Amino acid sequence: MPTATITETGVQNVFTNVDYIGAAVSTMLAYEYFITLGDEVKYFWKRRSPGPSALFYMNRYLNLVLSIYQLIVLNPAYHRSPERFAI
């Protein structure tokens, strides 16, 4: 039965792919926020109904905060240490 070995190059490739995927997701999220900002201003900033507005802001900006947290703190590419994966 063949055994799999983990190499430093393989780990670096995984980290590079994670970097690219994180950059793509961040770009799509930023694009979505910018293209919908006009609608947000039109429908929510000028309204005084706290219930729906609170739900909208919580859904929109909590998602943004958690995405940034995940990108910065939980991203394994920021903890690059191929020695951790050596067997």
ChimeraX commands (.cxc) that place a marker at each C-alpha (Angstrom):
marker #1 position 0.00,0.00,0.00 radius 0.5
marker #1 position 1.50,3.38,-0.98 radius 0.5
marker #1 position 2.03,5.90,1.76 radius 0.5
marker #1 position 1.55,9.61,1.44 radius 0.5
marker #1 position 4.34,11.92,2.44 radius 0.5
marker #1 position 3.98,15.54,3.31 radius 0.5
marker #1 position 6.67,17.72,1.84 radius 0.5
marker #1 position 7.51,21.34,2.47 radius 0.5
marker #1 position 6.70,22.17,-1.14 radius 0.5
marker #1 position 3.29,20.53,-0.84 radius 0.5
marker #1 position 2.50,22.48,2.32 radius 0.5
marker #1 position 3.61,25.73,0.69 radius 0.5
marker #1 position 1.37,24.97,-2.32 radius 0.5
marker #1 position -1.60,24.49,-0.01 radius 0.5
marker #1 position -0.84,27.78,1.76 radius 0.5
marker #1 position -0.55,29.56,-1.60 radius 0.5
marker #1 position -3.90,28.16,-2.73 radius 0.5
marker #1 position -5.50,29.27,0.54 radius 0.5
marker #1 position -4.09,32.76,-0.04 radius 0.5
marker #1 position -5.58,32.90,-3.55 radius 0.5
marker #1 position -8.96,31.62,-2.41 radius 0.5
marker #1 position -9.05,34.10,0.48 radius 0.5
marker #1 position -8.18,36.95,-1.87 radius 0.5
marker #1 position -10.92,35.89,-4.31 radius 0.5
marker #1 position -13.55,35.65,-1.57 radius 0.5
marker #1 position -12.52,39.01,-0.12 radius 0.5
marker #1 position -12.71,40.60,-3.55 radius 0.5
marker #1 position -16.19,39.20,-4.21 radius 0.5
marker #1 position -17.41,40.31,-0.78 radius 0.5
marker #1 position -16.04,43.84,-1.27 radius 0.5
marker #1 position -17.57,44.00,-4.76 radius 0.5
marker #1 position -20.97,42.95,-3.42 radius 0.5
marker #1 position -20.83,45.55,-0.66 radius 0.5
marker #1 position -19.93,48.33,-3.09 radius 0.5
marker #1 position -22.58,47.51,-5.70 radius 0.5
marker #1 position -25.36,47.30,-3.10 radius 0.5
marker #1 position -24.35,50.37,-1.09 radius 0.5
marker #1 position -26.70,52.61,-3.09 radius 0.5
marker #1 position -29.68,50.37,-2.31 radius 0.5
marker #1 position -28.66,50.25,1.34 radius 0.5
marker #1 position -28.61,54.04,1.52 radius 0.5
marker #1 position -31.92,54.30,-0.33 radius 0.5
marker #1 position -33.86,51.72,1.67 radius 0.5
marker #1 position -32.28,51.57,5.11 radius 0.5
marker #1 position -30.32,54.68,6.02 radius 0.5
marker #1 position -33.32,56.97,5.59 radius 0.5
marker #1 position -35.85,54.73,7.34 radius 0.5
marker #1 position -36.66,54.93,11.00 radius 0.5
marker #1 position -38.03,51.41,11.55 radius 0.5
marker #1 position -35.59,49.84,14.01 radius 0.5
marker #1 position -36.64,46.17,13.70 radius 0.5
marker #1 position -36.00,45.40,10.03 radius 0.5
marker #1 position -33.08,47.81,9.88 radius 0.5
marker #1 position -31.41,46.17,12.88 radius 0.5
marker #1 position -31.78,42.73,11.29 radius 0.5
marker #1 position -30.41,44.02,8.00 radius 0.5
marker #1 position -27.38,45.68,9.58 radius 0.5
marker #1 position -26.67,42.68,11.80 radius 0.5
marker #1 position -26.84,40.34,8.80 radius 0.5
marker #1 position -24.76,42.57,6.57 radius 0.5
marker #1 position -22.05,43.86,8.86 radius 0.5
marker #1 position -21.68,40.92,11.22 radius 0.5
marker #1 position -20.97,38.85,8.13 radius 0.5
marker #1 position -18.33,41.36,7.08 radius 0.5
marker #1 position -16.67,41.39,10.52 radius 0.5
marker #1 position -16.64,37.59,10.72 radius 0.5
marker #1 position -15.21,37.31,7.19 radius 0.5
marker #1 position -12.39,39.69,8.04 radius 0.5
marker #1 position -11.73,37.80,11.28 radius 0.5
marker #1 position -11.62,34.51,9.41 radius 0.5
marker #1 position -9.33,35.93,6.73 radius 0.5
marker #1 position -6.85,37.35,9.23 radius 0.5
marker #1 position -6.96,35.17,12.32 radius 0.5
marker #1 position -8.14,31.74,11.22 radius 0.5
marker #1 position -6.29,31.61,7.90 radius 0.5
marker #1 position -3.59,28.94,8.14 radius 0.5
marker #1 position -1.44,30.88,5.68 radius 0.5
marker #1 position -0.73,33.36,8.46 radius 0.5
marker #1 position 0.71,30.60,10.59 radius 0.5
marker #1 position 3.22,29.27,8.09 radius 0.5
marker #1 position 5.28,26.57,9.62 radius 0.5
marker #1 position 5.82,23.53,7.39 radius 0.5
marker #1 position 7.62,21.81,10.24 radius 0.5
marker #1 position 4.26,21.44,12.03 radius 0.5
marker #1 position 3.13,19.08,9.27 radius 0.5
marker #1 position 6.24,16.91,9.15 radius 0.5
marker #1 position 5.73,13.30,10.05 radius 0.5
marker link #1:1,2 radius 0.2
marker link #1:2,3 radius 0.2
marker link #1:3,4 radius 0.2
marker link #1:4,5 radius 0.2
marker link #1:5,6 radius 0.2
marker link #1:6,7 radius 0.2
marker link #1:7,8 radius 0.2
marker link #1:8,9 radius 0.2
marker link #1:9,10 radius 0.2
marker link #1:10,11 radius 0.2
marker link #1:11,12 radius 0.2
marker link #1:12,13 radius 0.2
marker link #1:13,14 radius 0.2
marker link #1:14,15 radius 0.2
marker link #1:15,16 radius 0.2
marker link #1:16,17 radius 0.2
marker link #1:17,18 radius 0.2
marker link #1:18,19 radius 0.2
marker link #1:19,20 radius 0.2
marker link #1:20,21 radius 0.2
marker link #1:21,22 radius 0.2
marker link #1:22,23 radius 0.2
marker link #1:23,24 radius 0.2
marker link #1:24,25 radius 0.2
marker link #1:25,26 radius 0.2
marker link #1:26,27 radius 0.2
marker link #1:27,28 radius 0.2
marker link #1:28,29 radius 0.2
marker link #1:29,30 radius 0.2
marker link #1:30,31 radius 0.2
marker link #1:31,32 radius 0.2
marker link #1:32,33 radius 0.2
marker link #1:33,34 radius 0.2
marker link #1:34,35 radius 0.2
marker link #1:35,36 radius 0.2
marker link #1:36,37 radius 0.2
marker link #1:37,38 radius 0.2
marker link #1:38,39 radius 0.2
marker link #1:39,40 radius 0.2
marker link #1:40,41 radius 0.2
marker link #1:41,42 radius 0.2
marker link #1:42,43 radius 0.2
marker link #1:43,44 radius 0.2
marker link #1:44,45 radius 0.2
marker link #1:45,46 radius 0.2
marker link #1:46,47 radius 0.2
marker link #1:47,48 radius 0.2
marker link #1:48,49 radius 0.2
marker link #1:49,50 radius 0.2
marker link #1:50,51 radius 0.2
marker link #1:51,52 radius 0.2
marker link #1:52,53 radius 0.2
marker link #1:53,54 radius 0.2
marker link #1:54,55 radius 0.2
marker link #1:55,56 radius 0.2
marker link #1:56,57 radius 0.2
marker link #1:57,58 radius 0.2
marker link #1:58,59 radius 0.2
marker link #1:59,60 radius 0.2
marker link #1:60,61 radius 0.2
marker link #1:61,62 radius 0.2
marker link #1:62,63 radius 0.2
marker link #1:63,64 radius 0.2
marker link #1:64,65 radius 0.2
marker link #1:65,66 radius 0.2
marker link #1:66,67 radius 0.2
marker link #1:67,68 radius 0.2
marker link #1:68,69 radius 0.2
marker link #1:69,70 radius 0.2
marker link #1:70,71 radius 0.2
marker link #1:71,72 radius 0.2
marker link #1:72,73 radius 0.2
marker link #1:73,74 radius 0.2
marker link #1:74,75 radius 0.2
marker link #1:75,76 radius 0.2
marker link #1:76,77 radius 0.2
marker link #1:77,78 radius 0.2
marker link #1:78,79 radius 0.2
marker link #1:79,80 radius 0.2
marker link #1:80,81 radius 0.2
marker link #1:81,82 radius 0.2
marker link #1:82,83 radius 0.2
marker link #1:83,84 radius 0.2
marker link #1:84,85 radius 0.2
marker link #1:85,86 radius 0.2
marker link #1:86,87 radius 0.2
view
